[in-house]
Amino acid sequence: MAILQTTYDIVLRGQLDPSLLALVAEYDLGDLPAQVVLQGLPVDPTTLDALLLRAHALGLTVVRVRPVDADPS
């Protein structure tokens, strides 16, 4: 059985140091003061859970997790 991926925009409150930002360098990042925005992050449910747990462990607050419609039509 295939696990479907969904694309998300995720907003995290807090600052990541450059070495942590490098871990997600392949994604479009918007770095606002005290916020990190992961845009267009394609993940399956298990990976999303792991990402959110890691953000919490790093002391970041998850502000928003929003599925993005990959097909604009």
Secondary structure, DSSP 8 states (H G I E B T S, - for coil): -----EEEEEEEES---HHHHHTTTTSEEEEETTEEEEEEEEE-HHHHHHHHHHHHHTT-EEEEEEEE-S---
